[in-house]
Amino acid sequence: MPAVKLPLWVRALDAAAIVALVLTTFVLLFGGFDVHVSLTPLLRVHSTGRLLFVTAALLAIRHAAHPATPLHARILDWLRHRGERPAGNAAALALSSRIAVLFLAYMAVVTIGVDQTSKGFELSGDKLFNLPARFDAGWYGGIALDGYSFSGDFSRQQNVAFFPAYPMLLRVAGYPIGAFGRSIPKERRMLRLFWGGVILSIVAFAWAGAYVWRLARDLIGEPRAFDAVALLAAYPFAAFYSAPYTESVFLLGSVAAVYHFRRDEWAKAGAWGLFVGLTRPNGCFLSAVLACLLAERLWRERHRISTFPSASGNSHISKSLVSAAMPGIGMLAYSAYVKHLTGAFFGWARLHEAWGRSYGGLAPVERAYGWITTEGLIHVIEGVPFDTLNSLGLIFALLLVWPVFRRLGPAMALFVLINAVPPMLAGGVLSIGRLSATLFPLFLALAAVAPPRVVTAFIIAFAAGQGLVAAIFFTWRPLF
């Protein structure tokens, strides 16, 4: 029997009651907050008791006026029919996994404690409030708060090395929570930006989860699509999706661009591609992947095209090429700004040398092989444990290249290789682990080739590893 559609005012009251309950929980856990418009406080929310009263009043009014379909019955009905919304379920899985990681991170900080020898900065003595203040978050927050700057020295670490899309989104997320209030100390404004970034990353990851499910449904079939999302959410280095880092938005933009490109939705694919090109240096590589997708299609349809050439077919190719070029255009647009700021068109690339990223060929591989053969694997793990963990991310990616190629095609294999191999040649395994988390074809291929029982085993092992990675990262151990 189809559900009876409730009047708009009933649904509005239900939504208001749920929002009030969420706000009550938030204030109970984290304390009050102010909502700002520009620099002016618009709303102050600080009293748990008042919020509870508002929630109770909304529920009482709603149920007195329309008792036939109570709110709790609507929620239970939604849960019973959740299987009818698989993409939404994938997003919900992604969302809940991020909240769980934040809880584990907080517990690691209060039980294991922060490593004082490697701690880079601290903005608050409150362990929970200070939780997202870790490593590169400071760079993104600094750009969002103060903009780009360049001292003229390419040998020093400077914020021009970081692409602008995520800091721009941080500004958008930071305004409503008062990150730009003039009377607020800078440290507190920065932390508000960081928490805005955490929310941004979590929402982007949930959105990406829905896209991954849709793409997996098209490529490996609906029965395995949810497994791909679960593997992605449980992956050890997915812990970075709970931090104010670019991983979530890069994943979202990449999988969305590929999904829409495969469906000939050129404008959407181009918009997401441009976003990816402005998010991270390796975002421009997506242009090659999209061009490879186009080449795959042209190869499959070569006989029809050669037999029935048409103006519409040429227009189709032109639009797809423009769409595929957008990630590269995004990178070039930022490079033009960097040229204006530093005098060097690819100044952002030169600055990566200050982080130890310079082309070394196969030297990192030779060095690792030499360590293992002369000292033994156990001693290497004990000597460089964080590099070992990052190496596992690289090994995982390389081992799955062939299954990706066989099950998903050359373009998806190219996405993995072009995003994993150049960083390894230019910086060893530095940050390779968190980069591997964004290589979504890996999880589609693993879900496609592994039996269900093996997938379950992988999810359990991955989740245990993610707890370890979260504990390491959020306690200031240099996993990066």
C-alpha positions, -999 to 999 in steps of 0.1 A, spaced: 0 0 0 15 34 -10 23 57 19 -1 86 25 15 119 16 15 141 47 6 178 45 35 201 39 32 218 74 34 184 91 66 175 72 80 209 81 73 205 118 89 170 117 120 184 100 121 213 125 118 189 155 147 167 141 169 197 135 162 209 171 171 175 184 203 174 165 212 209 177 204 199 213 228 169 209 255 191 193 253 218 221 253 191 248 285 175 234 304 206 221 289 236 238 272 266 222 279 283 189 270 314 170 256 316 134 271 345 115 261 364 84 292 380 71 309 392 104 276 398 123 262 372 148 227 363 136 218 336 161 233 324 194 227 288 204 241 281 239 214 266 261 207 229 261 176 233 283 160 258 259 167 236 229 151 206 247 121 227 254 118 238 218 122 202 206 95 190 230 71 219 221 75 211 183 68 174 189 38 182 211 22 207 186 28 183 157 13 153 173 -16 171 188 -25 186 154 -19 154 133 -17 122 155 -25 98 127 11 93 115 35 101 143 71 110 137 85 79 152 63 58 128 77 78 99 112 71 110 106 34 114 89 32 80 119 49 65 142 24 81 121 -6 69 123 7 33 159 17 33 167 -11 8 147 9 -18 173 37 -16 207 20 -22 226 51 -31 213 69 0 223 39 20 258 41 6 260 77 16 247 69 51 274 42 55 300 66 44 287 93 68 285 70 98 320 56 92 334 91 95 317 99 128 330 66 142 366 75 132 363 109 149 352 91 181 381 67 179 405 97 172 392 115 203 396 84 224 431 79 211 440 115 221 427 112 256 441 77 262 473 73 242 481 110 242 496 134 217 533 129 207 549 161 220 581 156 200 563 158 166 534 181 175 535 210 151 509 233 166 481 235 192 453 260 190 433 250 221 438 231 254 404 214 248 413 181 233 380 177 215 379 212 201 416 209 190 411 175 174 411 186 137 442 208 142 467 184 126 495 187 100 484 201 66 452 214 81 472 244 92 481 252 56 445 250 43 432 270 72 459 297 68 450 301 31 413 303 39 419 329 67 447 350 53 450 341 16 481 332 -4 516 347 2 550 342 -12 583 353 3 604 348 -29 623 318 -16 614 285 -34 635 265 -9 610 272 19 577 255 25 550 280 15 512 279 10 513 285 -27 520 247 -30 484 240 -20 457 244 -46 427 267 -40 395 247 -42 395 233 -7 406 266 11 378 284 -8 353 259 4 367 263 39 358 300 37 323 291 28 320 266 56 336 290 81 314 320 77 282 306 93 301 294 123 319 327 130 354 319 117 357 355 104 344 373 134 367 403 142 364 401 179 373 364 181 410 354 187 427 340 156 434 306 172 397 301 178 387 314 144 412 289 129 397 260 149 362 270 137 375 268 102 390 234 109 357 221 122 339 236 92 365 216 71 357 184 90 320 189 83 328 196 46 350 165 44 323 143 59 296 156 37 318 153 6 327 117 15 290 108 20 282 123 -14 311 105 -29 298 72 -14 265 77 -33 285 83 -65 307 53 -60 277 31 -55 262 44 -88 294 40 -107 299 5 -92 263 -4 -102 271 5 -138 305 -13 -139 303 -43 -117 266 -48 -111 242 -37 -83 248 -68 -61 284 -58 -56 281 -21 -56 275 -17 -19 305 -39 -12 327 -14 -30 314 15 -8 320 -6 23 355 -14 13 362 22 6 348 34 39 367 7 59 400 12 41 428 20 66 437 53 51 401 64 48 408 79 82 418 110 64 383 115 52 375 126 87 401 154 87 400 189 72 420 176 42 414 175 4 409 137 1 371 138 4 365 165 -21 391 151 -45 374 117 -43 340 133 -48 351 153 -78 370 124 -95 342 98 -92 315 123 -101 334 134 -132 340 98 -144 303 89 -137 289 118 -157 314 115 -185 304 79 -190 268 90 -193 276 118 -219 267 145 -194 295 167 -206 286 199 -186 284 181 -153 316 161 -160 334 192 -171 323 211 -140 335 183 -117 367 180 -137 375 217 -133 369 213 -96 393 184 -94 419 204 -114 417 231 -88 418 208 -58 452 190 -60 483 190 -82 474 155 -95 439 165 -103 450 175 -138 458 138 -145 420 132 -147 421 148 -182 441 119 -194 418 94 -178 387 110 -193 404 111 -227 411 74 -223 375 68 -216 366 86 -248 392 65 -267 377 33 -253 343 43 -265 355 53 -300 373 20 -303 342 0 -293 321 20 -318 348 23 -346 328 2 -372 296 22 -367 314 55 -368 334 46 -400 302 34 -417 279 62 -406 299 94 -400 278 123 -390 279 159 -379 263 149 -346 290 124 -340 317 150 -345 298 174 -322 297 146 -296 335 141 -298 341 179 -296 320 182 -265 336 152 -248 371 166 -256 362 200 -240 348 182 -210 379 160 -207 402 190 -209 386 208 -178 408 192 -151 439 203 -170 424 238 -175 418 240 -138 455 233 -131 466 259 -158 443 285 -143 459 282 -109 493 281 -125 486 314 -142 478 329 -107 510 314 -93 529 330 -122 515 363 -112 524 358 -76 558 341 -78 570 348 -114 571 311 -121 543 294 -140 547 261 -122 560 277 -90 536 254 -70 555 224 -84 589 239 -75 577 244 -39 570 207 -35 607 202 -33 607 219 1 586 189 13 611 164 -1 593 158 -34 619 158 -62 623 133 -90 645 104 -79 635 78 -104 636 43 -89 658 53 -61 631 49 -34 624 13 -46 661 5 -47 666 20 -12 637 0 2 650 -32 -14 684 -26 0 671 -21 35 650 -53 34 679 -75 19 705 -62 43 685 -56 75 655 -79 72 618 -70 69 612 -69 107 640 -45 114 628 -22 85 593 -22 100 607 -13 134 630 14 120 605 31 96 570 21 107 552 50 92 569 45 58 560 8 61 523 17 65 524 41 35 542 14 15 513 -10 22 490 15 6 512 17 -25 516 -21 -27 478 -25 -24 473 -1 -53 499 -18 -76 486 -53 -69 451 -44 -80 461 -26 -112 456 -58 -133 421 -66 -118 412 -30 -124 423 -33 -160 405 -66 -166 372 -57 -149 369 -19 -153 390 -11 -184 422 7 -194 410 42 -183 404 30 -147 438 13 -146 454 45 -159 437 64 -131 454 42 -106 488 42 -122 490 79 -131 480 89 -95 503 64 -77 535 60 -97 546 97 -103 543 106 -66 563 75 -57 590 84 -82 591 120 -69 589 115 -32 590 78 -23 561 67 -1 555 101 15 517 105 18 511 76 -6 488 59 19 462 86 20 466 91 -18 457 54 -23 424 60 -4 412 82 -33 419 56 -60 382 45 -61 387 19 -90 407 -2 -65 376 -8 -44 353 -14 -73 377 -41 -86 382 -57 -52 345 -59 -47 341 -74 -82 368 -102 -80 366 -112 -43 339 -136 -31 315 -122 -5 331 -139 24 365 -126 14 350 -91 11 337 -94 46 372 -104 58 387 -74 40 363 -50 55 370 -63 90 408 -61 85 405 -27 68 384 -13 97 410 -25 123 437 -8 102 417 24 100 415 25 138 453 23 139 458 50 112 433 73 130 451 68 163 485 75 147 474 106 128 453 123 154 479 118 181 504 137 160 525 107 149 541 116 115 521 94 92 511 124 71 
